[in-house]
Amino acid sequence: MTDLTPLFRQCVDIVQQEYKTQPTTAKQPYYLNDTFIKETTAFFHVLTNLNQFINETKSSYLAINDDTKLAGSIDDKNKIDEEFNYKVQQMYKRLNHLETYETKRQSLLPKTSGWFSFLDESNDQDIYFETLANHRMQILRFLMETLNHVNKRFENIQQKRLARERQLNLLNFQNFEDGEELEDVFPTLDQIQQVPELSQQQIQQLETENQEFLNMKTSQLKQVEKVQQSILDIVNIQNELAFKLQDQGQQIESLMDSHADVQTEVQMGNRTLSQATKKNKRGANMLVMLCIVLGVLLVLVDYVSF
């Protein structure tokens, strides 16, 4: 029996060389290589940090006793409000920039059309761009909803803190200088008791002065009650305005969601319409080419027959 090992090795070498020379599957030229995913990931990371910041500082932020180590000063809390609101505004601007970029990118998509486009088995480029556009719009919508949720959480605890501070100030106002005038009244009573004998006229004069003093304090008490009622009315009005603003914010968010849904549906409709238009063009091109071929065949038949 002959030794076929050298022949087998030659076959193996040929197969290995053919396998090495085969071109590797490369990415399609229309694949995007921008930094959208990287920027949106960093954006979501910032939102996560803001939400974690709210969770960590909620207890100290809502504490109203400045004597404890847990509570911070009012200036520190106001500074937190300013810095957080500034950061949120910057995040809204950044998200708006990403939405503008994605909208312009979708408007500048290359359109595949031509005489022989109907010969393509599957338009992978259109499917890729359509899937990518829907995916990115869902990412932007998710980031907008997350940003609104974080902002609403901070606004809720901010309103709660301001309401607590108003109530505390109201209580301090009610207890302010209670009984300051009593220190001046008691010495007068002691002096009256030390007087051995008082005439009827002096007694009437003291009664008149005491009655005037009582009337004055009663009027002051009524004024304080009016001021207190006015403050309570102002607080109620502020709460009503806050609730109305919150409702309007929710309505605006629902309108934005509806607008995003409508925009997505319009884009899908435009793509469907463009695909239908391309198919119609392909059919028309096929009919034109068929007519041309039939005309040429008729001319050839006539020429051959004559």
Number of C-alpha atoms within 10 A of each C-alpha: 3 4 7 8 9 9 10 11 11 11 12 12 12 12 12 11 11 10 10 10 9 8 7 7 6 6 7 9 7 13 10 11 7 8 9 14 12 9 14 18 14 12 16 15 12 15 20 15 11 19 18 13 13 17 12 11 13 15 13 17 21 20 17 19 13 12 9 10 9 14 18 17 15 13 9 12 17 13 12 14 15 12 12 17 15 11 14 18 13 12 17 15 12 15 20 14 12 17 16 11 13 17 13 11 11 14 9 9 11 11 10 10 12 11 12 10 16 17 8 8 7 10 11 12 16 17 11 13 17 15 11 14 18 13 11 17 18 14 14 18 17 13 19 18 13 16 23 16 14 17 18 15 14 20 15 12 16 18 14 13 18 13 15 15 16 15 15 14 12 15 12 11 13 13 10 10 9 9 10 9 10 10 9 10 12 11 11 12 10 10 9 14 11 9 8 6 9 10 8 9 9 11 12 11 12 13 12 12 12 13 12 12 12 12 12 12 13 12 12 12 12 12 12 14 13 12 12 16 12 12 15 15 12 12 15 12 12 13 14 12 12 14 12 12 12 15 12 12 14 14 12 12 15 12 12 14 15 12 12 16 14 12 13 16 12 12 16 14 12 12 14 12 12 13 13 12 12 18 15 12 17 19 13 13 17 15 12 12 13 12 12 12 12 12 12 12 12 12 12 12 11 10 9 8 7 6
